[in-house]
Amino acid sequence: MADSFKTGDVVKLKSGGPNMTINDHAASGMYLCNWFNREGDIWTPQHAAFKPDQLIAVDRSQ
């Protein structure tokens, strides 16, 4: 599944961390992901690119 993520898929790092949304797939093979950090009532948008082998799909049915 690692190479079949598409825009809008919810993923997280295999090592843990917040749920992230796939925003784009770069020609380099990296996936651009977006998520929010929360401090009190303030939500701050974040983004970073990850290799497909670093990501796993989040089971949204739970």
MARSE-226568 format. One record per residue: residue in one letter; chain; x, y, z of N, C-alpha, C in turn. Coordinates in nm, 3 decimals. Atoms other than C-alpha are relative to their C-alpha. Layout:
MARSE-226568
SERO  rest  kette    neast   nnorth      nup   caeast  canorth     caup    ceast   cnorth      cup
SERO     a      A        X        Y        Z        X        Y        Z        X        Y        Z
...
//
This chain:
MARSE-226568
SERO  rest  kette    neast   nnorth      nup   caeast  canorth     caup    ceast   cnorth      cup
SERO     m      A    0.083   -0.121    0.000    0.000    0.000    0.000    0.086    0.125    0.000
SERO     a      A   -0.083   -0.118   -0.019    0.293    0.234    0.062    0.010    0.089   -0.124
SERO     d      A   -0.014   -0.081    0.120    0.314    0.346   -0.301   -0.133    0.036   -0.062
SERO     s      A    0.131   -0.026    0.061   -0.060    0.381   -0.356   -0.081    0.106    0.075
SERO     f      A    0.072   -0.108   -0.067   -0.148    0.677   -0.134   -0.044    0.102   -0.104
SERO     k      A    0.049   -0.104    0.090   -0.356    0.945   -0.300   -0.043    0.121    0.081
SERO     t      A    0.041   -0.123   -0.067   -0.457    1.301   -0.218   -0.126   -0.024    0.082
SERO     g      A    0.114    0.016   -0.090   -0.692    1.304    0.080    0.011   -0.120    0.092
SERO     d      A   -0.018    0.115   -0.089   -0.572    0.974    0.231    0.055    0.045    0.134
SERO     v      A   -0.048   -0.031   -0.134   -0.511    0.983    0.606    0.107   -0.105    0.035
SERO     v      A   -0.115    0.085   -0.030   -0.173    0.843    0.711    0.064    0.046    0.130
SERO     k      A   -0.086   -0.044   -0.110    0.072    0.854    0.997    0.136   -0.065   -0.019
SERO     l      A   -0.132    0.059    0.006    0.437    0.781    1.043   -0.001   -0.137    0.067
SERO     k      A   -0.010    0.131   -0.062    0.522    0.419    1.119    0.051    0.011    0.143
SERO     s      A   -0.054   -0.019   -0.134    0.706    0.553    1.424   -0.097    0.071    0.094
SERO     g      A    0.101   -0.065   -0.083    0.389    0.727    1.551   -0.020    0.144   -0.041
SERO     g      A    0.026   -0.140    0.030    0.276    1.086    1.565   -0.145    0.024   -0.038
SERO     p      A    0.138   -0.035    0.031   -0.038    1.268    1.453   -0.046   -0.058   -0.133
SERO     n      A    0.056    0.032    0.131   -0.272    1.168    1.175    0.029    0.115   -0.094
SERO     m      A   -0.033   -0.100    0.101   -0.178    1.350    0.855   -0.081   -0.030   -0.125
SERO     t      A    0.071    0.016    0.126   -0.353    1.406    0.523    0.098    0.016   -0.115
SERO     i      A   -0.084   -0.011    0.119   -0.176    1.339    0.194   -0.050    0.119   -0.082
SERO     n      A    0.035   -0.117    0.078   -0.171    1.666    0.001    0.045   -0.013   -0.145
SERO     d      A   -0.054    0.010    0.135    0.043    1.579   -0.301    0.105   -0.109   -0.004
SERO     h      A   -0.105    0.098    0.022    0.279    1.321   -0.447    0.100    0.061   -0.097
SERO     a      A   -0.102   -0.066    0.081    0.602    1.473   -0.578    0.065   -0.097   -0.098
SERO     a      A   -0.071    0.081    0.100    0.794    1.349   -0.882    0.116   -0.076    0.063
SERO     s      A   -0.111    0.066   -0.070    1.073    1.257   -0.639   -0.044   -0.127    0.074
SERO     g      A    0.052    0.116   -0.073    0.844    0.993   -0.485   -0.042    0.033    0.142
SERO     m      A    0.038   -0.041   -0.135    0.793    1.187   -0.162   -0.147    0.040    0.003
SERO     y      A    0.138   -0.044   -0.021    0.446    1.254   -0.021   -0.001    0.123    0.089
SERO     l      A    0.017   -0.119   -0.082    0.359    1.602    0.106   -0.122   -0.021    0.089
SERO     c      A    0.106    0.024   -0.097    0.151    1.569    0.422   -0.029    0.126    0.080
SERO     n      A    0.043   -0.111   -0.082   -0.048    1.824    0.624   -0.062   -0.053    0.128
SERO     w      A    0.062    0.034   -0.128   -0.153    1.810    0.989   -0.004    0.127    0.085
SERO     f      A    0.011   -0.114   -0.090   -0.231    2.044    1.280    0.060   -0.035    0.135
SERO     n      A   -0.046    0.010   -0.138   -0.047    2.091    1.609   -0.090    0.086    0.085
SERO     r      A    0.089   -0.075   -0.089   -0.258    2.203    1.901    0.074    0.036    0.128
SERO     e      A   -0.050   -0.048   -0.128   -0.143    2.415    2.192   -0.111    0.082    0.063
SERO     g      A    0.115   -0.066   -0.060   -0.439    2.505    2.412   -0.111    0.013   -0.103
SERO     d      A    0.105   -0.025    0.098   -0.700    2.666    2.187    0.055    0.036   -0.138
SERO     i      A   -0.061   -0.041    0.127   -0.453    2.736    1.906    0.042   -0.123   -0.080
SERO     w      A   -0.035    0.107    0.093   -0.426    2.500    1.610    0.091    0.058   -0.107
SERO     t      A   -0.098   -0.050    0.096   -0.120    2.551    1.391    0.020   -0.101   -0.112
SERO     p      A   -0.021    0.093    0.111   -0.103    2.398    1.042    0.148   -0.029   -0.021
SERO     q      A   -0.136    0.046    0.025    0.211    2.199    0.964    0.003   -0.079   -0.130
SERO     h      A   -0.014    0.085    0.118    0.345    2.022    0.657    0.145   -0.047   -0.012
SERO     a      A   -0.133    0.056    0.025    0.639    1.804    0.558   -0.014   -0.108   -0.105
SERO     a      A   -0.002    0.107    0.100    0.739    1.554    0.291    0.063   -0.125    0.062
SERO     f      A   -0.048    0.127   -0.054    0.793    1.187    0.371    0.013   -0.102   -0.112
SERO     k      A   -0.015    0.112    0.092    0.914    0.879    0.185   -0.117   -0.095    0.023
SERO     p      A    0.115    0.091   -0.017    0.636    0.624    0.121    0.025   -0.110    0.102
SERO     d      A   -0.030    0.106   -0.096    0.816    0.363    0.333   -0.011    0.045    0.145
SERO     q      A    0.014   -0.053   -0.136    0.782    0.592    0.637   -0.145    0.007    0.044
SERO     l      A    0.142   -0.025   -0.028    0.400    0.606    0.617   -0.081   -0.128    0.002
SERO     i      A    0.101    0.107    0.002    0.110    0.375    0.698   -0.137    0.067   -0.005
SERO     a      A    0.138   -0.050    0.007   -0.259    0.424    0.625   -0.064   -0.009    0.137
SERO     v      A    0.075   -0.001   -0.126   -0.483    0.512    0.919   -0.136   -0.065   -0.027
SERO     d      A    0.130    0.066    0.012   -0.787    0.287    0.963   -0.106    0.093    0.057
SERO     r      A    0.100   -0.100   -0.041   -1.068    0.542    0.974   -0.132   -0.062    0.044
SERO     s      A    0.127    0.064   -0.034   -1.340    0.283    1.042   -0.017   -0.019    0.150
SERO     q      A    0.007    0.022   -0.145   -1.262    0.270    1.415   -0.046    0.124    0.072
//
